[in-house]
Amino acid sequence: MADKLDVKQGTLALMILRTVDVLGPLHGYGIARRIEETSKHRLQLNYGTLYPALLKLEQEGAIKSEWRQSENNRRAKYYALTAMGRKQLERETREWHETADLIAAFLAPKREAK
Amino acid sequence: MKYVRSLLARMTGLFTKDATDDDLRAEMEAHLEMEIAENVRRGMHPDEARRQAILASGGITQATEAVRDQRGLPLIESLGADVKYAFRALRHARGFSAVVVLTLALGIGANTAIFSVIRGVLLKPLPHREGDRLVYLRQSAEIPGGANLAFSVPEVTDLRAGARSLGSIAEYSDWSGILRGRGDPLRVEIGLVTGNYFEVMGLSTVIGRTTGPSDDGSGVPPVMVLTHEFWLKHYAGDPTIVGKQVDLDGNSVTVIGVLQPAPSFPDRIDAFTNMVISPHHLSAQMVQGRSHRMTEVVARLARGATLDGARAEVAGVYERLQREYKDAYNPSLHYRVEVIPFKQALGERARMTLWLLMAAAAFVMIISAANVTNLTLMRGIRRQHELVVRAALGAGIGRLRRLLLVENLMLAVAGAAVGVGVALAGIRLLASLAARYSPRANEITLDSTVLGFTLALSVGVALLLSFATWVPKNGAMGSAIGSGTRRLTASIQKHRVQRILVVAQIAVSVILLAGAGLLTRTLVQLSEVRTGLGTEEVLTMQVPLLNLSTPGAGGDQASWFRAVMQADMQAKGVYEQMRGELAALPGVTAAGVGSSTPLRSSMAAFELKAEGKAVAVGEALPRPDFRTADPHYFDATGIPLLRGRSFVNTDVFGAARVAIINQTLADQLFPGEDPIGKRVAWTGEVLKFSPISPEWRTVVGVIGNTRDGGPEAKPRGVVFMPFAQELSMSGVLIIRTDSNAARLAPAATKIVRRVVPNAPIENVMTIAQIKDERVAPRRLNAVLVSAFGVLAVIIAAVGIAGVLAFSVSARTTEIGIRMSLGADQGRVQRMILGEGGLLLVVGLVLGVAGAFFAARVIQGMLFGVAPHDPATFTGVAIVMAAIGIGACWIPARRASRIDPAITMRAG
């Protein structure tokens, strides 16, 4: 618990999009649980982080929401990926990989020099 | 695209708040329920499951707030609420709001008013086409009156040929004439100009045409272009005047146009005419005499030429001239020509005064901003509890800052609004002041740039205040709530910013007070300078009867001189008649006539030689004033006769030529000798162009010095000649009374009007009024700076008292404990006084140091008082210390009245 990471600005959107892409339409609780589990509980999302991010993606048209019955017969708001969101996910995934490669390339020589 | 969509969604969000709030609450409740269910499924007790779920949520209220911010446009959305809240908060703190608004209004008002004047007079672009390419040329030399010699025609010709970067050069000389026609005869100031003048100046007419090259030379019809101001004032803006004939000194002149509004320079000009109106300006002597300097020069830089280039070229031309014409440019007198941007030349006289006032106003602004900051800081500390509670209830730090910003903006804008009112009143006062220094005073308005300046000032102040106020830090909230309010407010020792601000206020007040003190002492010194006249109850009036251009205009010089002398003899009879009638008025003790008004400069000054006193090579001849007086003049003006005799009725044309000189000239020409019986004569090249005789004149008397060049100028040499023996040039009537001279004016004017119905009567003033007129600009300076000083001291006193009072209220408990432990009232008072006294002493020391520096800067405006004048500085320090101690006294007394029993219980 001590070394909880802050969610980096911008990366949360990518995580949400990926989660909704993999699991299909999902409610806020489900998205939060999935992200926490995938991060092996190094990330913890409180409402104040999650819901503004969801709203922002919805405003941008990357996801759309709909009230539905949950598996436990509870009403919940489900978020689903839109066509635009799918494109955004692909683009951001590519960009993320490129950035990661770049950073890795930057950090690599130092290790060799040792 | 993404952003447009997002913005649209958020704008919609502004209006659908209620519906979506319900939606969000339901969504988050569902989240919480699912989390609780999951926790229970994992085996938690239901209560523990709920507790854990709520902990993990991180606060539903905060989350709702965060989503709301994302949903709408929070800035706009909450602005209304902020304004409403700020208004309510300020209404609760009426005293605070009033003090802040007033303080700001004074600071902003003073700054706006003075900046308006500076912009109008110094900064605004000229109305002239490409006005920044205009230059004014000034020739100077180290002789009396040599600060601006003007140019002779040969010099202008040489400049035209030699300085090509001055693309075109226009000539201008001032002239004055009597305009007859509509209403009373009127003295008008005329600019005699070359045909290209308006082309060079880049000015055009609103009606009719300007002069052109075809209006140059002799034998052309005289034409006149009216200035806009004169056209409005004298002709009530009548457009039909263009094309009509007017009478100027008996010449019929055609008005050909009305000029666009433009500042007149170097002096007030009512109308321009071509050179043909003045036969003298076209005479051979004028055209050929290299030392006959009567022409002002303006020029327009050639395409691609720079100011520096033009300066270098003009310097080159002058180097050559000084080699070629040794007798016209005595090397020991250092003849030189400056090339000055026209705009700078226009602002020259006003610059120093205006920047002085701007500095004073800026100081007042510093003090008021410091005071407002202090008040806001203290209020902020009192509000800590409120702000902590707000933060705890979900207001973010940003939101709190914004709230404070809105509050401060409202205060600042209110201050600015009242300040603009103050400025509007101030501008009127300042414009009348500026009119004494600058021809551009009528361009002073509260324009949009100045309003922008005001707005920037107030927004700046608001920003400053908002960030000066304490707001709870993220994460520090818990301790803030836990400790309660009282503990948060420490003693004044900890509030370093406030103490620095109080010190700054005191220091700046001292600087302003010292400036005010020095300027006031200067004023006192000036008004104590003896004029040299025996009395002030003397009425003077100028009645010009002679028009130098009228008789025989256009003829050769000799016949012109003869005609002038003849007309002058006739005029002398008329003056004597008026003088006699005025002397018979009840209350009049003496009446005289002369060429000039005492305490005013003479119209003419020429080189003078003394018999048997050869001047060494390279040394300049004295250039005393040329004045005339009748036998009653010295008695009427009260100028004392020190030696010899006054003029008598037998000193007339044909009799032996005599003169009376003043003490300064006597000391200069005949040091250690008796001047009576010595002979002097006018000399120099210029004399050839005037009907003044170069014959020797015997000195028959010596009179005392008078301060004709103003109280700060050293008395100049003066030669008086008998009014009846010399060309009178103009006539001034001097009427001495045994009581109030000003009350005699209507009766005296009536007599003159009856004797000469067609002559203008000018400058009807008593000696007291003339004297007063000379110190008036300085008085206004001293009054304004003193007003700023007093304002500064009041604000600073409020500041120091406020800070101490606050310190006392914050230390109530501490003082209560001290008193219960045995500290008596005196001890507590001394403690608080000591706290204020330290600030006072530091402020005084810094202020005196700053004032020494500031006084050096304004040294040029001082007279008869050293910039480090010990009396002024001591006085200022004592005044400031007394006011400061007084301001400390009130809170100290309050501290000593604290009842330990009450405060301990409350604490």
HADDOCK unambig.tbl for C-alpha pairs under 7 A between the chains (distance, minus, plus):
assign (segid A and resid 28 and name CA) (segid B and resid 31 and name CA) 6.67 0.50 0.50
assign (segid A and resid 29 and name CA) (segid B and resid 31 and name CA) 5.07 0.50 0.50
assign (segid A and resid 46 and name CA) (segid B and resid 56 and name CA) 6.06 0.50 0.50
assign (segid A and resid 46 and name CA) (segid B and resid 57 and name CA) 4.64 0.50 0.50
assign (segid A and resid 46 and name CA) (segid B and resid 58 and name CA) 5.12 0.50 0.50
assign (segid A and resid 47 and name CA) (segid B and resid 57 and name CA) 5.28 0.50 0.50
assign (segid A and resid 47 and name CA) (segid B and resid 58 and name CA) 6.41 0.50 0.50
assign (segid A and resid 47 and name CA) (segid B and resid 60 and name CA) 6.88 0.50 0.50
assign (segid A and resid 47 and name CA) (segid B and resid 63 and name CA) 5.45 0.50 0.50
assign (segid A and resid 48 and name CA) (segid B and resid 58 and name CA) 6.91 0.50 0.50
assign (segid A and resid 48 and name CA) (segid B and resid 62 and name CA) 6.36 0.50 0.50
assign (segid A and resid 48 and name CA) (segid B and resid 63 and name CA) 3.66 0.50 0.50
assign (segid A and resid 48 and name CA) (segid B and resid 66 and name CA) 5.96 0.50 0.50
assign (segid A and resid 51 and name CA) (segid B and resid 67 and name CA) 6.28 0.50 0.50
assign (segid A and resid 52 and name CA) (segid B and resid 66 and name CA) 6.28 0.50 0.50
assign (segid A and resid 52 and name CA) (segid B and resid 67 and name CA) 4.57 0.50 0.50
assign (segid A and resid 52 and name CA) (segid B and resid 70 and name CA) 5.84 0.50 0.50
assign (segid A and resid 56 and name CA) (segid B and resid 70 and name CA) 6.71 0.50 0.50
assign (segid A and resid 59 and name CA) (segid B and resid 5 and name CA) 6.81 0.50 0.50
assign (segid A and resid 59 and name CA) (segid B and resid 6 and name CA) 4.83 0.50 0.50
assign (segid A and resid 59 and name CA) (segid B and resid 9 and name CA) 5.63 0.50 0.50
assign (segid A and resid 60 and name CA) (segid B and resid 2 and name CA) 5.37 0.50 0.50
assign (segid A and resid 60 and name CA) (segid B and resid 3 and name CA) 6.97 0.50 0.50
assign (segid A and resid 60 and name CA) (segid B and resid 5 and name CA) 5.95 0.50 0.50
assign (segid A and resid 60 and name CA) (segid B and resid 6 and name CA) 4.90 0.50 0.50
assign (segid A and resid 76 and name CA) (segid B and resid 27 and name CA) 6.29 0.50 0.50
assign (segid A and resid 76 and name CA) (segid B and resid 30 and name CA) 6.13 0.50 0.50
assign (segid A and resid 77 and name CA) (segid B and resid 27 and name CA) 6.22 0.50 0.50
